[in-house]
Amino acid sequence: MAGITWRAGTRIDRGLDAAFEILARARRQGSPRRPFVVLLSDGRQPAGADAALVTAARLRAGGVTLHAIGYGDTHDAAHLRALAGDPARYHVAAQGGALRTVLLGLHELVACTPRDYWGRRCGRR
């Protein structure tokens, strides 16, 4: 965290680009895990909104499951739904308690390997 420069504005596109690179590296190294990204955001991105949509589509086309969580009462639901690419992968967390509930539900999906999922040992979604 010490190396991060903080500035005003959100750049969802850059976060998704970083996720793409990390997951591509893991895949090249033979990771057995399903690629999974959780985006927690208010969904507002003054610059690069189209770039975020392109990168999200690239992630999904590469087999990555992308869930978007709209945090706060004034998040941009339409943009977050578009990023997730599937209404079932868009979640709302207006405040901390709701966020905990959403994250606990997603944890089960993240911790579940494909073999475990198809073996019905985990994953209800």
C-alpha positions as CSV (number, residue, x, y, z in Angstrom):
1,M,0.0,0.0,0.0
2,A,2.9,2.4,0.6
3,G,3.6,2.5,-3.1
4,I,0.1,3.6,-4.1
5,T,-0.4,7.3,-5.0
6,W,-3.8,8.5,-4.0
7,R,-5.7,10.9,-6.2
8,A,-9.3,12.0,-6.7
9,G,-11.3,10.0,-9.2
10,T,-12.0,6.4,-9.8
11,R,-10.3,4.4,-12.5
12,I,-12.1,1.1,-12.6
13,D,-10.5,0.3,-16.0
14,R,-7.0,0.4,-14.4
15,G,-8.1,-1.9,-11.6
16,L,-9.6,-4.4,-14.1
17,D,-6.5,-4.2,-16.3
18,A,-4.4,-5.1,-13.2
19,A,-6.7,-8.0,-12.4
20,F,-6.4,-9.2,-16.0
21,E,-2.6,-9.3,-15.8
22,I,-2.6,-11.0,-12.5
23,L,-5.0,-13.7,-13.6
24,A,-3.2,-14.2,-16.9
25,R,0.1,-14.7,-15.0
26,A,-1.6,-17.2,-12.7
27,R,-3.0,-19.1,-15.6
28,R,0.4,-19.3,-17.3
29,Q,1.8,-20.7,-14.1
30,G,-0.9,-23.4,-14.1
31,S,-3.2,-22.3,-11.3
32,P,-6.1,-24.8,-10.8
33,R,-8.4,-22.1,-9.4
34,R,-11.3,-20.6,-11.4
35,P,-10.4,-17.0,-12.2
36,F,-12.7,-14.7,-10.2
37,V,-12.8,-10.9,-9.8
38,V,-14.9,-9.0,-7.3
39,L,-15.3,-5.3,-8.1
40,L,-16.4,-3.1,-5.1
41,S,-17.2,0.4,-6.3
42,D,-19.7,3.2,-6.5
43,G,-19.5,2.6,-10.3
44,R,-18.7,6.2,-11.1
45,Q,-15.7,6.7,-13.4
46,P,-15.4,10.2,-14.9
47,A,-12.6,9.1,-17.3
48,G,-12.2,5.8,-19.0
49,A,-15.7,4.4,-18.5
50,D,-15.7,2.8,-22.0
51,A,-12.2,1.4,-21.3
52,A,-13.6,-0.3,-18.2
53,L,-16.4,-1.9,-20.2
54,V,-13.9,-3.2,-22.8
55,T,-11.6,-4.6,-20.1
56,A,-14.5,-6.3,-18.3
57,A,-15.6,-7.9,-21.6
58,R,-12.1,-9.1,-22.2
59,L,-12.0,-10.6,-18.7
60,R,-15.3,-12.4,-19.2
61,A,-14.3,-13.6,-22.7
62,G,-11.2,-15.1,-21.1
63,G,-13.3,-17.2,-18.7
64,V,-13.1,-14.9,-15.7
65,T,-16.2,-14.6,-13.5
66,L,-16.7,-11.0,-12.7
67,H,-19.0,-9.8,-9.8
68,A,-19.7,-6.1,-9.3
69,I,-20.8,-4.8,-5.9
70,G,-22.4,-1.4,-5.9
71,Y,-21.5,0.2,-2.6
72,G,-23.4,3.2,-1.2
73,D,-26.8,4.6,-1.8
74,T,-25.8,6.6,-4.9
75,H,-23.8,4.0,-6.9
76,D,-24.1,3.8,-10.7
77,A,-26.1,0.5,-11.0
78,A,-26.4,0.5,-14.8
79,H,-22.6,0.8,-15.2
80,L,-21.9,-1.9,-12.6
81,R,-24.4,-4.3,-14.2
82,A,-22.8,-3.7,-17.6
83,L,-19.4,-4.4,-16.1
84,A,-20.6,-7.7,-14.5
85,G,-22.1,-8.7,-17.8
86,D,-24.9,-10.6,-16.1
87,P,-27.6,-9.2,-13.7
88,A,-27.0,-12.2,-11.4
89,R,-23.4,-11.0,-10.9
90,Y,-24.4,-7.5,-9.8
91,H,-24.9,-7.0,-6.1
92,V,-26.0,-4.0,-3.9
93,A,-24.4,-3.2,-0.6
94,A,-25.8,0.2,0.6
95,Q,-23.9,0.0,3.9
96,G,-21.4,-2.2,5.8
97,G,-23.8,-4.9,7.0
98,A,-25.1,-5.6,3.5
99,L,-21.5,-5.7,2.2
100,R,-20.6,-8.4,4.7
101,T,-23.6,-10.5,3.6
102,V,-22.7,-10.1,-0.1
103,L,-19.0,-11.0,0.5
104,L,-19.9,-14.0,2.6
105,G,-22.0,-15.3,-0.3
106,L,-19.3,-14.7,-2.8
107,H,-16.7,-16.4,-0.6
108,E,-18.3,-19.7,-1.1
109,L,-18.0,-19.3,-4.8
110,V,-14.4,-18.2,-4.7
111,A,-13.3,-21.0,-2.4
112,C,-14.9,-23.7,-4.5
113,T,-12.8,-25.4,-7.2
114,P,-14.5,-26.6,-10.3
115,R,-14.2,-30.3,-9.2
116,D,-15.8,-29.5,-5.8
117,Y,-18.6,-27.5,-7.5
118,W,-19.5,-30.2,-10.0
119,G,-19.1,-32.8,-7.2
120,R,-21.8,-30.8,-5.3
121,R,-19.5,-30.2,-2.3
122,C,-19.9,-26.5,-2.5
123,G,-21.5,-23.7,-4.5
124,R,-25.2,-23.0,-4.4
125,R,-25.3,-20.5,-7.3
